[in-house]
Amino acid sequence: MTTQQLTILLAVLLLIFVIELVRREKLSFKYALGWILVSVFAIITAVFNDMLFKTAYWLGFELPSNFIFFASLACITFLSLLLTIFLCQQNNRNDKMAQQLGLLERKFEDLKQNMQS
């Protein structure tokens, strides 16, 4: 098995795995989108490896492997940034929900006090 075939196989397996997680509702689509894009990019660059060489040369990389490492690092950074954004949004929702719960508990205690009086 060549490196190209192995790359295609691994990227397709990743794509299938992510789609299966979305189908089983273990992963939401907004989180899966980054992984889907990475696997599709890997498939495209493995199938059209001449495009990879030309892009690496055009961007000023001496070796395509340097470009691959750079692109991998950029993808990981992008995915980390997306996950950080989603985490911050979730924290904000949790804070808001905790505040609303506190207000509801306060109203409930006030109602209980009024009923006992």
N, C-alpha and C positions, 0 to 999 in steps of 0.2 A: 504494500500500500504506500503510495507516495504521500509526501507532505501535503500536497494540494488536496488529495482525496481525504486525508485525515482531518484537515481543517474544515472541509465541507461537511464531513460526517459529524464532527463535534458541534459545528454551528447549527446544523439541522436538528441535532439532538437537543441543543439548548432551546431552539425555537419551539420544538414540539413540547418540551418540558414546561416552558413558560406558558404556552397556550393551554396546556392541560391544567396548570395551576389556576389560570383564569377561568377555565371551564368549570372546574370543581369549586370555584369561589373561594379558593385559598389565597388568592392574590387579586387585587383589584386592577383594572385595566390601566389606570393612571400610573401605578407603580410598575406594571409590566411593560409599558410602552418603551421605556429606556432599554430594557433587556431585549425586546423585540428588534429595536433599531440596531443594537450592537450585533445581534446574530445575523440580521439581514446584511449589514455592512460587511461582516466577516464572510458570508457566502458570496457576495458580489466581488469582493477583493480576491477571494480564492479562485473563483471561476474566471475572472478577467484579471489575471495577475500582471499582464502588461500595463493595465491601467494603474496598478499599484506602483510599478517601476516609474512610469511617466509622471505620476503625481509626486512621488518622492523626489524625483529629479527636479521637477518644476518648483517645488517648495524649498529646494536647496539642500536636501539631505543627500549625503554621499552614498549611503547604503539604504536599501528599502527596509532592512531590519530596524534601523534607527527610526525611520518613519513609523513603523508598526509599533515600536515601543512608545513613541511620542503619542500616537493616536490612541493607544491603550490607556496611557496615563491621562489623556484628555477625556476619554470616555469615563474612566473611573472618577475623575474629578467632577465631571458633569453629573453623573449619577449620585455622587455624594452630596452635591449641592441640591439636587432635586429632593433627595431624602431629607436633608436638613430643612428645606422649606416645608415639606409635608409634616415633619415633626413639629416645627414651630406652629403651624396652623392647628395641629391636633392639640398642642399645649394650650393655645388660646381658646379653643373650643372647650377643653376640660376646665379651664379657669372660669369661663363664663357659666358652664353648667354647675360648677361648685357654688358659685355666687347665687345662681337661681335656686339651687337646692337649699342654700342657707336662708334665702328669703321665704321660700315655701315653708320651711320648718318653723321659722319665726311666726308666720301667719297661722300655722297650725297650732302652735303653742298659745297664741293670742286667742284663737277660737276656743281652744280647750279651757282657757281661763274664763272666757265670757260664758261658756256653757255651765261651768261650775259655780259661777256667782249668782 
